Amino acid sequence: RQDDKFALTNGDLSMQYADNTVSGTAKDGKVYGVDTLWNYAHEYVLADNFFGSALNTEPAQMLYMMAATVHDDHTSGSLPLYDKCSAVEIKRTGGGSTAVALTETNVGDQMNAAKVSWVWYQGNFSTSVDGTCVNYVPQENPFQYFTSTQYSANLQDFSLTNFQNNLTDTALPSVTFITPAPFVSMHPGSGDAANGIEWLDNLVQMVKNSQVWPDTAIVVLWDESG
């Protein structure tokens, strides 16, 4: 729409897309294309008329999802205050800033109060815990922005192998968030999109082939618009 200034605000990248001819060779030697994702959309559902809650850069969308707030200009585009890797990332890039401390109630707090089990899995989060910060993106961990949930027991490292074990021994919490490591995130410049599609396909198939599948819903989200 011309009157909502969506493309104007987000820039040219918001109008780019990938069709089902885009493909690449993943680490397993197979060719993965956007058609892998498109097939899931046809089998289940695609929210193809969806727009971000805030016309702003990350972590705005994640903060909106986790605490119904985009906070303020001191947080938009900034790194989480409590994450050890924020300072490492600022030094590496030579710029950026850390966010202010967020004290709002987030959905993790609400689930704890309601005694609903949950976990935030993130690829290479263990390197944030030990401060080595290898292939980990602190800005993609919204719970590290909040005083109440930073480095809590609910935040854990992720690997497909460990996740499969949890599916086998029914150790999976009621609510599970999963953020991949950069090289399998499909984020431009982070790695071959085929590796990300392979990773997601493997994840979905693990759940489908497990005993939790009859009682599980999977929601797949990409960050920001475009």
C-alpha positions as CSV (number, residue, x, y, z in Angstrom):
1,R,0.0,0.0,0.0
2,Q,1.2,3.5,-0.8
3,D,-0.3,5.1,2.2
4,D,1.3,3.0,5.0
5,K,4.9,3.8,3.9
6,F,6.0,0.2,4.6
7,A,8.5,-0.1,1.7
8,L,9.5,3.5,2.1
9,T,10.4,3.0,5.8
10,N,12.1,-0.4,5.3
11,G,14.0,0.4,2.1
12,D,14.7,-1.6,-1.1
13,L,15.4,-4.8,0.8
14,S,11.8,-5.1,1.9
15,M,10.8,-5.7,-1.7
16,Q,13.2,-8.5,-2.4
17,Y,12.2,-12.1,-2.4
18,A,13.4,-15.6,-3.3
19,D,11.4,-17.9,-5.5
20,N,11.5,-21.7,-5.7
21,T,14.4,-21.6,-8.3
22,V,16.8,-20.4,-5.6
23,S,18.8,-23.3,-4.3
24,G,22.2,-24.4,-3.0
25,T,24.1,-27.4,-1.9
26,A,24.0,-28.0,1.9
27,K,26.6,-29.7,4.0
28,D,24.8,-33.1,3.6
29,G,25.4,-32.9,-0.1
30,K,21.8,-32.5,-1.0
31,V,20.4,-29.6,-2.9
32,Y,17.9,-27.6,-0.8
33,G,15.8,-24.8,-2.4
34,V,13.0,-22.5,-1.3
35,D,10.6,-25.2,-2.6
36,T,11.4,-27.2,0.6
37,L,9.8,-24.3,2.6
38,W,7.1,-23.8,0.0
39,N,6.0,-27.5,0.3
40,Y,5.6,-27.0,4.0
41,A,3.5,-23.9,3.4
42,H,1.3,-25.9,1.0
43,E,0.9,-28.8,3.4
44,Y,0.2,-26.6,6.5
45,V,-0.2,-22.8,6.3
46,L,1.6,-19.7,5.2
47,A,0.9,-16.3,6.8
48,D,1.5,-14.4,3.5
49,N,-0.2,-11.3,4.6
50,F,1.8,-10.7,7.7
51,F,3.7,-7.5,8.7
52,G,6.0,-6.8,11.6
53,S,4.5,-5.2,14.7
54,A,7.0,-2.3,14.6
55,L,8.7,-0.5,11.7
56,N,12.1,-0.8,13.4
57,T,15.2,-2.9,13.4
58,E,15.9,-5.7,15.8
59,P,15.4,-6.4,18.6
60,A,12.1,-4.5,18.2
61,Q,10.1,-7.4,16.8
62,M,11.4,-9.9,19.4
63,L,10.8,-7.6,22.3
64,Y,7.3,-7.0,21.0
65,M,6.7,-10.8,20.8
66,M,8.2,-11.4,24.3
67,A,6.9,-8.4,26.2
68,A,4.5,-6.4,24.0
69,T,6.9,-3.5,23.8
70,V,9.5,-2.2,21.4
71,H,10.8,-0.1,24.3
72,D,12.6,3.1,23.1
73,D,15.4,4.5,21.0
74,H,18.0,3.4,23.5
75,T,17.1,-0.3,22.8
76,S,16.3,-0.3,19.1
77,G,19.3,-1.7,17.2
78,S,21.2,-2.2,20.4
79,L,22.7,-5.3,22.0
80,P,21.4,-6.9,25.2
81,L,22.9,-5.2,28.3
82,Y,23.5,-8.5,30.2
83,D,25.0,-10.6,27.5
84,K,28.8,-11.1,27.8
85,C,29.0,-11.2,24.0
86,S,27.6,-7.7,23.5
87,A,30.8,-6.1,24.4
88,V,32.8,-8.5,22.3
89,E,30.5,-7.8,19.3
90,I,30.9,-4.0,19.7
91,K,34.7,-4.4,19.9
92,R,34.7,-6.7,16.9
93,T,32.6,-4.4,14.7
94,G,34.0,-1.1,16.1
95,G,30.5,0.3,16.8
96,G,27.1,-0.3,18.3
97,S,25.7,0.1,21.7
98,T,24.2,-1.9,24.6
99,A,20.5,-1.5,25.5
100,V,19.2,-0.1,28.8
101,A,18.1,-2.6,31.4
102,L,14.6,-3.8,30.7
103,T,12.4,-4.5,33.7
104,E,9.1,-5.1,32.0
105,T,7.3,-8.4,32.6
106,N,8.0,-10.7,29.7
107,V,6.3,-13.9,28.6
108,G,9.0,-16.0,30.3
109,D,8.1,-14.4,33.6
110,Q,4.4,-15.1,33.0
111,M,5.1,-18.7,32.2
112,N,7.2,-19.1,35.3
113,A,4.3,-17.6,37.4
114,A,1.9,-20.0,35.8
115,K,4.3,-22.9,36.2
116,V,4.4,-23.6,32.5
117,S,7.7,-25.1,31.5
118,W,9.7,-23.3,28.8
119,V,13.1,-23.0,27.3
120,W,14.9,-20.6,24.9
121,Y,17.4,-22.7,22.8
122,Q,20.0,-20.8,20.8
123,G,22.9,-22.1,18.7
124,N,26.2,-21.6,20.5
125,F,24.7,-20.0,23.6
126,S,27.3,-21.9,25.6
127,T,29.9,-19.6,24.2
128,S,28.1,-16.7,25.6
129,V,28.0,-18.3,29.0
130,D,31.8,-18.9,29.0
131,G,32.5,-15.6,27.2
132,T,34.3,-17.1,24.2
133,C,31.5,-15.8,21.9
134,V,31.9,-18.1,18.9
135,N,29.3,-18.0,16.1
136,Y,26.7,-16.5,18.5
137,V,24.5,-13.5,17.9
138,P,23.6,-11.8,21.2
139,Q,21.0,-9.5,19.6
140,E,18.9,-12.5,18.7
141,N,18.4,-13.5,22.3
142,P,15.6,-11.3,23.6
143,F,15.6,-12.7,27.2
144,Q,19.1,-11.4,27.7
145,Y,17.7,-7.8,27.6
146,F,15.5,-8.4,30.7
147,T,16.7,-8.2,34.3
148,S,14.4,-11.1,35.3
149,T,15.5,-13.6,32.6
150,Q,19.1,-12.9,31.7
151,Y,21.3,-16.0,32.0
152,S,18.4,-17.8,33.6
153,A,18.2,-21.6,33.6
154,N,15.6,-21.3,30.9
155,L,18.3,-20.2,28.4
156,Q,20.2,-23.1,27.0
157,D,22.6,-24.1,24.2
158,F,21.1,-25.8,21.1
159,S,22.2,-28.7,19.0
160,L,20.0,-31.0,16.8
161,T,21.5,-34.0,18.5
162,N,20.6,-32.9,22.0
163,F,17.2,-31.8,20.8
164,Q,16.5,-35.2,19.3
165,N,17.5,-36.8,22.6
166,N,15.0,-34.6,24.4
167,L,12.3,-35.7,22.0
168,T,13.1,-39.3,22.8
169,D,13.1,-39.0,26.6
170,T,10.1,-36.6,26.6
171,A,12.2,-33.9,28.3
172,L,10.9,-31.2,26.0
173,P,9.3,-28.3,27.9
174,S,5.7,-27.2,27.1
175,V,7.0,-24.1,25.2
176,T,10.2,-24.2,23.2
177,F,11.9,-21.3,21.4
178,I,14.7,-22.2,19.0
179,T,17.1,-19.8,17.4
180,P,19.7,-21.3,15.1
181,A,23.4,-20.4,14.9
182,P,24.2,-17.8,12.3
183,F,25.5,-20.1,9.6
184,V,22.1,-21.9,9.5
185,S,19.9,-18.9,10.1
186,M,19.3,-18.0,6.4
187,H,20.3,-14.5,7.3
188,P,21.9,-12.7,4.4
189,G,25.7,-12.8,4.7
190,S,25.7,-15.4,7.5
191,G,25.9,-18.5,5.3
192,D,24.5,-20.5,2.4
193,A,20.7,-20.4,2.7
194,A,20.7,-24.0,1.7
195,N,22.3,-24.9,5.0
196,G,19.6,-23.1,6.9
197,I,16.8,-24.8,4.9
198,E,18.4,-28.2,5.6
199,W,18.7,-27.4,9.3
200,L,15.0,-26.4,9.5
201,D,13.9,-29.4,7.5
202,N,15.8,-31.7,9.8
203,L,14.3,-30.0,12.8
204,V,10.8,-30.3,11.6
205,Q,11.2,-34.0,10.5
206,M,12.7,-34.8,14.0
207,V,9.5,-33.5,15.6
208,K,7.2,-35.2,13.1
209,N,8.9,-38.5,13.7
210,S,8.7,-38.3,17.5
211,Q,6.1,-39.1,20.0
212,V,5.4,-35.5,20.8
213,W,4.2,-34.7,17.2
214,P,0.4,-35.4,17.9
215,D,0.5,-32.7,20.6
216,T,2.9,-30.2,19.0
217,A,2.5,-27.0,16.9
218,I,5.5,-25.5,15.1
219,V,5.6,-21.8,14.2
220,V,8.4,-20.7,12.0
221,L,9.3,-17.0,12.0
222,W,11.9,-14.9,10.1
223,D,13.1,-11.7,11.6
224,E,11.8,-8.3,10.5
225,S,10.2,-7.5,7.2
226,G,11.2,-8.8,3.7
